[in-house]
Amino acid sequence: MTFHLRSVAVATLVAWWSVLPASAEIEKFMRPCEQKLCPFFRASLAIPKGWQEDQAATNKLNMQVLVPRGNTYDNAEAVIYATVTFNPEKKPIADFIAEDHARWRKSTPDVKISPLPDVVRTSGGEPFRVHEFQAPSRRGQPFERVATTVDTDKDGNPFLLGVVLTAVSRKGLLEAAQAYLSVLKAY
């Protein structure tokens, strides 16, 4: 009886830990690139159920890349990826977003950018500011949702974090939306 109760307690504890969100903190690495060492910043993203990290794409693109299980970055209908930018000037999120939107409009005149509701983070940090992009002329990324927030590393250095859901079709975007939302909320 004691063994059974211990087994149930351990199983419950393991199940409880598996649903806890990833701690929100930027990790820093030095990686070989162009015959020198370059910094690589990584967010602690919770991988949604039915998804996996594409390690090859993560290493090649220097950003964390998540894809539906059984797919790769190259063949997935939708991809979630995270970019982390060092922010020593502590640029406000609104300024960063305005600059990003200006770059999009300059490079892709047919882009339509729509604000979506902010997403509150489980960690209690600054919420994600979310926008949806539709750019029919961009064959590789005609549909995207971009969520932006701030975070720090263990030393308190400031970073901007962008978590992007990109899809080759509107259907793919909508099918991956719940997984994307779970990543944002768990952060």
C-alpha positions as CSV (number, residue, x, y, z in Angstrom):
1,M,0.0,0.0,0.0
2,T,2.8,2.4,0.9
3,F,4.6,1.6,-2.4
4,H,1.4,2.3,-4.3
5,L,0.8,5.6,-2.6
6,R,4.4,6.6,-3.2
7,S,4.1,5.7,-6.9
8,V,0.9,7.8,-7.2
9,A,2.6,10.7,-5.4
10,V,5.6,10.5,-7.7
11,A,3.4,10.2,-10.8
12,T,1.3,13.2,-9.7
13,L,4.5,15.3,-9.0
14,V,5.9,14.4,-12.4
15,A,2.7,15.3,-14.1
16,W,2.5,18.6,-12.2
17,W,6.0,19.5,-13.1
18,S,5.4,18.7,-16.8
19,V,2.7,21.4,-17.1
20,L,4.6,24.1,-15.3
21,P,5.7,26.9,-17.7
22,A,9.3,27.3,-18.6
23,S,11.0,30.0,-16.5
24,A,11.2,33.2,-18.4
25,E,14.8,34.0,-18.7
26,I,17.2,34.5,-21.6
27,E,20.1,32.1,-21.9
28,K,23.4,33.2,-23.5
29,F,25.7,30.9,-25.5
30,M,28.8,31.4,-27.6
31,R,28.7,29.5,-30.8
32,P,31.2,29.1,-33.7
33,C,30.3,31.2,-36.7
34,E,32.3,32.6,-39.5
35,Q,35.5,31.3,-38.0
36,K,35.0,33.1,-34.7
37,L,32.7,32.8,-31.7
38,C,29.3,34.7,-31.9
39,P,26.7,35.2,-29.2
40,F,23.5,33.2,-29.4
41,F,20.6,34.2,-27.2
42,R,17.8,31.8,-26.5
43,A,14.4,32.2,-24.8
44,S,13.1,29.5,-22.5
45,L,10.1,28.5,-24.5
46,A,7.6,25.8,-23.4
47,I,7.2,23.4,-26.3
48,P,3.4,22.9,-27.0
49,K,1.9,19.4,-27.1
50,G,2.3,17.9,-30.5
51,W,5.3,20.1,-31.4
52,Q,9.0,19.6,-31.2
53,E,12.1,21.7,-31.6
54,D,13.8,21.4,-35.0
55,Q,17.4,21.3,-33.7
56,A,19.0,21.5,-37.2
57,A,17.0,24.7,-38.0
58,T,17.7,26.2,-34.5
59,N,21.4,25.7,-35.1
60,K,21.5,26.9,-38.6
61,L,19.3,30.0,-38.1
62,N,20.5,30.9,-34.6
63,M,16.9,31.1,-33.2
64,Q,14.7,28.6,-31.5
65,V,12.5,26.8,-34.1
66,L,9.4,24.8,-33.2
67,V,7.5,22.6,-35.7
68,P,4.6,20.2,-35.5
69,R,5.9,16.8,-34.5
70,G,7.0,14.8,-37.6
71,N,7.8,17.9,-39.6
72,T,10.9,20.1,-40.2
73,Y,11.4,23.8,-40.7
74,D,11.5,23.1,-44.5
75,N,8.2,21.2,-44.8
76,A,6.0,22.4,-42.0
77,E,2.8,24.2,-42.8
78,A,3.4,26.5,-39.8
79,V,6.5,27.2,-37.7
80,I,6.9,29.0,-34.4
81,Y,10.3,30.7,-33.8
82,A,11.8,33.0,-31.2
83,T,14.3,35.8,-31.8
84,V,16.2,37.4,-29.0
85,T,17.8,40.8,-29.4
86,F,20.1,42.4,-26.8
87,N,18.6,45.7,-25.8
88,P,21.4,47.7,-23.9
89,E,19.5,51.0,-24.5
90,K,16.4,49.5,-23.0
91,K,14.4,50.6,-26.0
92,P,10.7,50.5,-25.2
93,I,8.6,47.8,-26.9
94,A,6.5,50.3,-28.7
95,D,9.5,51.9,-30.4
96,F,10.8,48.5,-31.4
97,I,7.4,47.5,-32.8
98,A,7.1,50.8,-34.7
99,E,10.5,50.3,-36.3
100,D,9.7,46.7,-37.2
101,H,6.4,47.7,-38.8
102,A,8.1,50.5,-40.8
103,R,10.7,47.9,-42.1
104,W,7.9,45.6,-43.2
105,R,6.0,48.4,-44.9
106,K,9.1,49.5,-46.8
107,S,10.1,46.0,-47.9
108,T,6.6,44.7,-48.5
109,P,4.2,47.5,-49.6
110,D,1.2,45.1,-49.7
111,V,1.5,44.1,-46.0
112,K,-1.5,44.5,-43.8
113,I,-0.7,44.7,-40.1
114,S,-3.4,44.3,-37.5
115,P,-3.1,44.5,-33.7
116,L,-4.4,41.6,-31.7
117,P,-5.0,41.5,-28.0
118,D,-2.0,41.5,-25.7
119,V,-1.2,38.1,-24.1
120,V,-0.5,38.0,-20.4
121,R,2.5,36.0,-19.4
122,T,2.2,33.3,-16.6
123,S,5.5,34.7,-15.2
124,G,3.8,38.0,-14.6
125,G,6.3,39.9,-16.8
126,E,5.5,42.5,-19.4
127,P,2.7,41.1,-21.6
128,F,3.3,40.1,-25.2
129,R,2.2,42.8,-27.7
130,V,0.8,40.8,-30.7
131,H,0.2,41.8,-34.3
132,E,-0.9,39.8,-37.3
133,F,0.7,40.3,-40.7
134,Q,-0.7,39.4,-44.1
135,A,1.7,39.8,-47.0
136,P,0.5,38.0,-50.1
137,S,3.6,38.9,-52.1
138,R,5.9,37.0,-49.6
139,R,5.5,33.4,-50.7
140,G,7.5,32.0,-47.9
141,Q,5.7,33.9,-45.1
142,P,2.4,35.3,-46.3
143,F,0.8,34.9,-42.8
144,E,2.4,35.7,-39.5
145,R,1.6,36.6,-35.9
146,V,4.4,38.4,-34.1
147,A,4.4,38.7,-30.3
148,T,7.0,41.1,-28.7
149,T,8.0,41.5,-25.0
150,V,11.0,42.2,-22.9
151,D,13.0,39.9,-20.7
152,T,16.4,39.7,-19.0
153,D,19.2,37.1,-18.5
154,K,20.4,35.9,-15.1
155,D,22.6,39.0,-14.8
156,G,19.7,41.4,-15.4
157,N,20.8,42.4,-18.9
158,P,17.8,43.6,-21.0
159,F,16.6,41.8,-24.1
160,L,13.7,42.1,-26.6
161,L,12.0,38.8,-27.4
162,G,9.9,38.2,-30.5
163,V,7.9,35.0,-30.8
164,V,6.6,34.5,-34.3
165,L,4.0,32.1,-35.8
166,T,4.5,32.0,-39.5
167,A,2.5,29.9,-42.0
168,V,2.3,29.4,-45.7
169,S,-1.5,29.5,-45.6
170,R,-4.3,31.2,-43.5
171,K,-5.5,27.7,-42.7
172,G,-2.1,26.7,-41.4
173,L,-1.9,29.9,-39.3
174,L,-5.3,29.2,-37.7
175,E,-4.5,25.5,-37.0
176,A,-1.3,26.5,-35.2
177,A,-2.8,29.4,-33.3
178,Q,-3.7,27.5,-30.1
179,A,-0.2,26.0,-29.9
180,Y,1.3,29.5,-30.4
181,L,-0.9,31.0,-27.8
182,S,0.1,28.3,-25.3
183,V,3.8,29.2,-25.9
184,L,3.1,32.9,-25.2
185,K,1.0,32.3,-22.1
186,A,3.5,29.8,-20.6
187,Y,6.4,32.2,-21.0
